[in-house]
Amino acid sequence: ANGDTVYGWIVKPANFDPAQKYPVAFLIHGGPQGSFGSNFHYRWNPQTYAGAGYASVMIDFHGSTGYGQEFCDSIQDNWGGWPLEDLQLGLADALENYPWLDGERVAALGASYGGYMINWIAGNWPDRFTCLVNHDGLFDTEFMYYSTEEQWFPEREFLGPPYESRESYDRWNPAMHVDKWQTPMLVVHGELDYRVPITQGLATFNALQRKGVPSRLLYYPDENHWVLTPKNSIQWHETVLEWMTESNPYRPNQAETMARFGWRGGFSVRGRGPDFRVSVRRPRVTLRTQVDMPEWAPTRRGLRRSWRSMIRRLRRHERRH
């Protein structure tokens, strides 16, 4: 946007095969004064999605840190402007230049400001993504001002309090665009979040439900703006990946499936629909199982159950022999 150079990251999926098409996890960072970098963390780690068979795409939109103060400050009174344009141009550029990215299966995920952007996308880019994930995101900019413990921040970003800068709060308010919401959304929020209070998440979920948009709420009574407890973090990742998989059914390639289940033998995938079969071969034994799915492309959850069943049968066989 604005003729500025904007940078991004792409993380290839595990066991990458350039001949395959991979669904995309489009990650949107928070802050908004933040940045994606070459680091490793258990929260919002692109390797999580790469390991699940997704290609991760991340754009450092206007407002991101590391590109000069002017670039960082450009998001003031511009929350849904240049950053959204950067995301649109960045994703389009990635899809054009990397043919193994599947533009028909793109999920967008974000937390905090990234969650705000998910709500903004729902009303201003409503037909692009197969599903959305909103973690601790803003729903109503004005009410957010009156409920957050960090009032100085919205005053900086929206040029004052709402009663002095009404136009700015209204211009960038996701709640003003709920009439256009249509993309399935997973909403995650913690009760102890005082930065973006729980009412923002509940309002988002209520709006989705009232509109009849497919949606789910994951509520943590013991978490704040971040999910910090290990067991909750595991549940968070499982729930998010399950939500993405439901909207992005896929047919795994051989290397990917072997790596996921740590299988040393061979296997094959054949057929469609009720005839979709997976065979696993080890010395002395060949086992087959059937995945009964209503569509030709099984979900990861269905395949996982099928593989686990075969693994149990193989282990019993090996114990007997």
C-alpha positions as CSV (number, residue, x, y, z in Angstrom):
1,A,0.0,0.0,0.0
2,N,1.0,3.6,-0.5
3,G,3.8,2.5,-2.9
4,D,5.9,1.2,0.1
5,T,7.8,-2.1,0.0
6,V,6.2,-4.6,2.3
7,Y,7.9,-7.9,3.3
8,G,6.5,-11.3,4.1
9,W,7.4,-14.8,5.0
10,I,6.5,-18.2,3.6
11,V,7.1,-21.5,5.5
12,K,6.8,-24.6,3.4
13,P,4.8,-27.6,4.8
14,A,6.6,-30.6,6.2
15,N,7.8,-33.1,3.6
16,F,7.3,-30.5,0.9
17,D,6.7,-31.7,-2.6
18,P,6.5,-28.9,-5.2
19,A,4.3,-31.0,-7.4
20,Q,1.5,-30.9,-4.7
21,K,-1.0,-28.3,-3.9
22,Y,-1.1,-27.2,-0.2
23,P,-3.7,-25.4,1.8
24,V,-2.6,-22.1,3.3
25,A,-2.5,-20.8,6.8
26,F,-2.5,-17.0,6.4
27,L,-1.2,-15.7,9.8
28,I,-1.8,-12.1,10.9
29,H,0.3,-10.8,13.7
30,G,-0.9,-8.7,16.6
31,G,0.3,-5.4,18.0
32,P,-0.4,-4.0,15.5
33,Q,3.2,-2.8,16.2
34,G,4.6,-6.3,15.9
35,S,6.5,-8.3,13.3
36,F,7.0,-11.9,12.1
37,G,10.6,-13.0,12.6
38,S,13.0,-15.9,12.5
39,N,12.2,-17.3,16.0
40,F,10.6,-20.3,17.5
41,H,7.8,-20.2,20.1
42,Y,4.8,-22.4,21.0
43,R,2.3,-19.5,20.4
44,W,1.6,-18.7,16.8
45,N,4.4,-20.7,15.4
46,P,4.1,-21.3,11.7
47,Q,5.9,-24.6,12.1
48,T,2.7,-25.8,13.8
49,Y,0.8,-25.4,10.6
50,A,3.6,-26.6,8.4
51,G,3.7,-29.8,10.4
52,A,0.0,-30.3,9.8
53,G,0.4,-30.0,6.1
54,Y,-0.3,-26.3,5.6
55,A,1.9,-23.7,3.9
56,S,2.2,-20.6,6.2
57,V,2.1,-17.1,4.7
58,M,2.8,-14.0,6.8
59,I,2.9,-10.4,5.8
60,D,4.5,-7.5,7.8
61,F,1.8,-5.0,6.9
62,H,1.9,-1.2,7.6
63,G,2.3,-0.7,11.3
64,S,4.8,-3.5,11.8
65,T,8.0,-2.8,13.6
66,G,11.5,-3.1,12.1
67,Y,10.9,-0.8,9.1
68,G,11.3,2.6,10.5
69,Q,9.1,4.8,12.8
70,E,7.1,6.3,9.9
71,F,6.1,2.9,8.7
72,C,5.1,1.9,12.2
73,D,3.1,5.1,12.8
74,S,1.3,4.9,9.5
75,I,-1.4,2.7,11.1
76,Q,-2.8,5.5,13.2
77,D,-6.3,6.3,12.1
78,N,-5.7,3.7,9.4
79,W,-6.3,0.3,11.2
80,G,-8.4,-1.2,8.4
81,G,-6.8,0.7,5.5
82,W,-3.3,0.1,4.4
83,P,-2.8,-3.0,6.5
84,L,-5.7,-4.7,4.8
85,E,-4.4,-3.6,1.4
86,D,-1.0,-5.0,2.3
87,L,-2.6,-8.4,3.3
88,Q,-4.6,-8.5,0.0
89,L,-1.6,-7.7,-2.2
90,G,0.7,-9.9,-0.2
91,L,-1.5,-13.0,-0.4
92,A,-2.1,-12.4,-4.1
93,D,1.6,-12.1,-4.8
94,A,2.3,-15.3,-2.9
95,L,-0.3,-17.2,-4.8
96,E,1.0,-15.9,-8.1
97,N,4.6,-16.7,-7.4
98,Y,4.3,-20.1,-5.6
99,P,2.1,-22.4,-7.7
100,W,2.1,-25.0,-4.9
101,L,-0.1,-22.7,-2.7
102,D,-3.7,-23.7,-3.1
103,G,-5.6,-20.4,-3.4
104,E,-9.0,-22.2,-3.0
105,R,-8.1,-23.4,0.5
106,V,-6.8,-20.5,2.5
107,A,-7.6,-20.0,6.2
108,A,-6.9,-16.6,7.9
109,L,-5.8,-16.5,11.6
110,G,-5.0,-13.7,13.9
111,A,-4.8,-12.6,17.6
112,S,-5.3,-9.3,19.3
113,Y,-4.9,-6.8,16.5
114,G,-4.7,-9.8,14.2
115,G,-8.1,-10.8,15.7
116,Y,-9.4,-7.3,15.0
117,M,-8.2,-7.8,11.4
118,I,-10.1,-11.1,11.2
119,N,-13.3,-9.3,12.2
120,W,-12.5,-6.5,9.7
121,I,-11.8,-9.1,7.0
122,A,-15.1,-10.8,7.7
123,G,-16.9,-7.6,6.7
124,N,-14.5,-6.1,4.2
125,W,-13.0,-9.1,2.4
126,P,-15.8,-11.6,3.1
127,D,-15.5,-14.0,0.1
128,R,-11.7,-14.8,0.2
129,F,-11.2,-17.4,2.9
130,T,-12.6,-20.8,3.7
131,C,-12.5,-20.1,7.4
132,L,-11.3,-17.6,10.0
133,V,-9.7,-17.9,13.5
134,N,-10.1,-14.9,15.8
135,H,-8.2,-15.0,19.1
136,D,-8.8,-12.2,21.6
137,G,-9.8,-9.8,18.8
138,L,-11.6,-6.4,18.9
139,F,-15.2,-6.3,17.8
140,D,-16.3,-2.8,18.7
141,T,-13.7,-0.1,18.8
142,E,-15.7,2.3,20.9
143,F,-16.7,-0.1,23.6
144,M,-13.2,-1.5,23.5
145,Y,-12.0,2.0,24.5
146,Y,-14.2,2.1,27.6
147,S,-13.4,-1.5,28.7
148,T,-9.7,-2.0,28.2
149,E,-7.0,-1.4,30.9
150,E,-4.9,0.3,28.3
151,Q,-6.9,3.4,27.3
152,W,-3.9,5.4,26.2
153,F,-3.4,3.0,23.3
154,P,-6.7,3.5,21.5
155,E,-6.3,7.3,22.1
156,R,-3.0,7.1,20.3
157,E,-4.3,4.9,17.4
158,F,-7.7,6.6,16.9
159,L,-6.5,10.2,17.6
160,G,-8.2,10.6,21.0
161,P,-11.2,9.2,23.0
162,P,-14.4,8.4,21.1
163,Y,-16.2,11.5,22.3
164,E,-13.5,13.6,20.6
165,S,-12.7,11.4,17.6
166,R,-16.0,9.8,16.7
167,E,-15.2,9.6,12.9
168,S,-12.0,7.6,13.4
169,Y,-13.7,5.0,15.8
170,D,-16.6,4.5,13.5
171,R,-14.5,4.4,10.3
172,W,-12.5,1.4,11.6
173,N,-15.1,-0.4,13.6
174,P,-15.7,-4.0,12.6
175,A,-19.1,-3.9,14.3
176,M,-20.3,-1.6,11.5
177,H,-19.8,-4.3,8.9
178,V,-21.5,-7.3,10.5
179,D,-24.2,-7.3,7.8
180,K,-21.6,-8.6,5.3
181,W,-20.2,-11.4,7.5
182,Q,-20.4,-14.9,5.9
183,T,-17.1,-16.7,6.5
184,P,-17.1,-19.5,9.2
185,M,-15.2,-18.3,12.2
186,L,-13.7,-19.9,15.3
187,V,-13.6,-17.4,18.2
188,V,-11.2,-17.9,21.1
189,H,-11.1,-15.7,24.2
190,G,-9.8,-15.8,27.8
191,E,-11.8,-14.5,30.8
192,L,-8.8,-12.9,32.4
193,D,-8.0,-10.8,29.3
194,Y,-8.1,-7.2,30.4
195,R,-6.4,-5.8,27.3
196,V,-9.2,-7.0,25.0
197,P,-11.9,-8.0,27.5
198,I,-14.0,-11.1,27.1
199,T,-17.1,-9.1,26.0
200,Q,-15.4,-8.4,22.7
201,G,-15.1,-12.1,22.0
202,L,-18.7,-12.8,23.2
203,A,-20.0,-10.0,21.0
204,T,-18.2,-11.5,18.0
205,F,-19.6,-14.9,18.6
206,N,-23.1,-13.5,19.3
207,A,-23.0,-11.6,16.0
208,L,-21.9,-14.7,14.1
209,Q,-24.6,-16.9,15.7
210,R,-27.3,-14.3,15.1
211,K,-26.3,-14.0,11.5
212,G,-26.3,-17.8,11.1
213,V,-22.7,-17.9,10.1
214,P,-21.0,-21.3,11.1
215,S,-19.0,-20.5,14.2
216,R,-17.6,-22.0,17.4
217,L,-16.5,-20.4,20.7
218,L,-13.5,-21.6,22.7
219,Y,-13.6,-20.0,26.1
220,Y,-10.8,-20.1,28.7
221,P,-11.9,-19.1,32.2
222,D,-8.2,-19.3,33.4
223,E,-6.3,-17.6,30.6
224,N,-5.6,-13.9,29.8
225,H,-4.6,-12.3,26.5
226,W,-2.4,-15.3,25.8
227,V,-2.9,-19.0,26.3
228,L,-0.1,-19.9,28.7
229,T,-1.1,-23.2,30.4
230,P,0.5,-26.2,28.5
231,K,-2.7,-28.3,28.6
232,N,-4.7,-25.3,27.3
233,S,-2.1,-24.6,24.6
234,I,-2.5,-28.2,23.4
235,Q,-6.2,-27.9,23.3
236,W,-5.9,-24.6,21.5
237,H,-3.8,-26.0,18.7
238,E,-5.9,-29.1,18.3
239,T,-9.1,-27.0,18.2
240,V,-7.7,-24.6,15.7
241,L,-6.3,-27.2,13.4
242,E,-9.6,-29.2,13.6
243,W,-11.5,-26.1,12.7
244,M,-9.2,-25.4,9.7
245,T,-9.4,-29.0,8.6
246,E,-13.2,-29.1,8.6
247,S,-13.1,-26.2,6.1
248,N,-10.1,-27.4,4.1
249,P,-10.5,-31.2,3.4
250,Y,-7.6,-32.6,1.7
251,R,-6.0,-35.8,0.3
252,P,-2.5,-36.3,1.7
253,N,0.5,-37.2,-0.4
254,Q,2.5,-40.3,0.5
255,A,5.5,-38.6,2.1
256,E,3.3,-36.3,4.2
257,T,1.2,-39.1,5.6
258,M,4.2,-41.4,6.3
259,A,5.9,-38.6,8.2
260,R,2.8,-37.7,10.2
261,F,2.3,-41.2,11.6
262,G,6.0,-42.2,11.8
263,W,5.3,-45.2,9.5
264,R,8.2,-47.2,8.2
265,G,6.3,-49.5,5.9
266,G,4.7,-48.7,2.6
267,F,1.1,-47.7,2.0
268,S,-1.2,-46.7,-0.8
269,V,-4.3,-44.5,-1.2
270,R,-7.0,-45.5,-3.6
271,G,-10.6,-44.6,-4.6
272,R,-13.1,-41.9,-3.7
273,G,-16.1,-41.5,-1.5
274,P,-17.3,-44.7,0.2
275,D,-14.6,-46.6,-1.7
276,F,-11.7,-44.4,-0.4
277,R,-9.2,-47.0,1.0
278,V,-5.9,-46.7,2.7
279,S,-3.6,-49.8,2.7
280,V,-0.5,-50.2,5.0
281,R,2.1,-52.8,4.3
282,R,4.7,-54.2,6.6
283,P,6.8,-57.4,6.3
284,R,4.5,-60.5,6.6
285,V,1.3,-58.5,6.8
286,T,-0.9,-56.2,4.7
287,L,-3.9,-54.5,6.3
288,R,-6.6,-52.4,4.7
289,T,-9.1,-50.0,6.1
290,Q,-11.9,-48.0,4.6
291,V,-12.6,-44.3,5.3
292,D,-16.4,-43.7,4.9
293,M,-16.7,-40.0,4.0
294,P,-19.6,-38.1,2.4
295,E,-17.1,-36.3,0.0
296,W,-14.2,-37.6,-2.0
297,A,-11.6,-35.8,0.1
298,P,-11.3,-37.1,3.7
299,T,-10.6,-34.8,6.6
300,R,-7.4,-35.3,8.6
301,R,-9.6,-36.3,11.5
302,G,-11.1,-39.2,9.6
303,L,-7.8,-40.3,8.3
304,R,-6.3,-40.1,11.7
305,R,-8.9,-42.4,13.2
306,S,-8.5,-44.8,10.3
307,W,-4.7,-44.9,10.7
308,R,-4.9,-45.3,14.5
309,S,-7.2,-48.3,14.0
310,M,-4.7,-49.9,11.6
311,I,-1.8,-49.2,13.9
312,R,-3.5,-51.0,16.8
313,R,-4.2,-54.0,14.6
314,L,-0.6,-54.1,13.4
315,R,0.7,-54.0,16.9
316,R,-1.5,-56.8,18.0
317,H,-0.4,-58.8,14.9
318,E,3.3,-58.2,15.8
319,R,2.8,-59.2,19.4
320,R,1.3,-62.5,18.2
321,H,4.2,-63.1,15.8
